[in-house]
């Protein structure tokens, strides 16, 4: 089966030939909105590793009473307590750092994903233009594609400017054709999204996002279960080439970085001296603007606004 066959075939996912074209903007924090307390987040992690409150307390050197009060919200959590709990809960450094942010209201406000009120600058545009390999700017948390070069849009078929990467991976039939390790890669994306948003953005936003993503029957399992430990630290992405050969798989190093811009910089670099069939002398890129978002039709099958 070729990549085109996979993209056009029906699957357990509701067929979506065109992803939603308006960006899934992360809402600004407002008074009165409900957020998941850090105690509830820690409780979920405890349940994932199959520990009772008593077992967690004993292994972390804490009292059972303290663990119970933290999970119920009766006691606040310090960064020192997070440091004691993290190894027992088998949390990586990135997750532990996010939990520390949640212990401090000011850090939580600063680190929360938020809408980006501008388009890429000429300098940022030139960076994408100069890259012959797939590259894009993504909004933190939601993974909305803000700008991308030709190599990126021709590699990730059906993923357009203004789309959310996580929705493309789960809901677009093209994703299952492009990503050779679709389940593992999408599971990694779903869990990363969950950890980046939970506690930082309103629950109403997360609930609305989950409603859309449940169109994929695999979503619940991905959301509630941890990523395979051997894949969680992957540095190589395996992509199918859009050719007639289903075994034509390219291995690309995944590089994610950031600077003083508000976006995450994603670029893929071939592990061998080849490109994904794209021409390096065609550096045109596509940029999301408010005008282009308004002009594009919205598929009726995907709700665009978070329910209150």
Secondary structure, 3 states (H helix, E strand, C coil): CCHHHHHHCCCCCCCECCCCCCCCCCCCCCCCCCCCCHHHHHHHHHHHCCCCHHHHHHHHCCCHHHHHHHHHCCCCCCHHHHHHHHHHCCCCHHHHHHHHHHHCHHHHHHHCCCCCCCCCCHHHHHHHHCCCCCEEEEECCCCEEEEEEHHHHHHCCCCCCCCEHHHHHHHEHHHHHHECCHHHHHHHHHHHHHHHHCCCCCHHHHHHHHHHHCCCCCHHHHHHCCCCHHHHCCCEEEEECCCCCCCCEEEEEEEEECCCCCEEEEEEEECCCCCCCCCCCCCCEEECCHHHHHHCCCCCCCCCCCCC
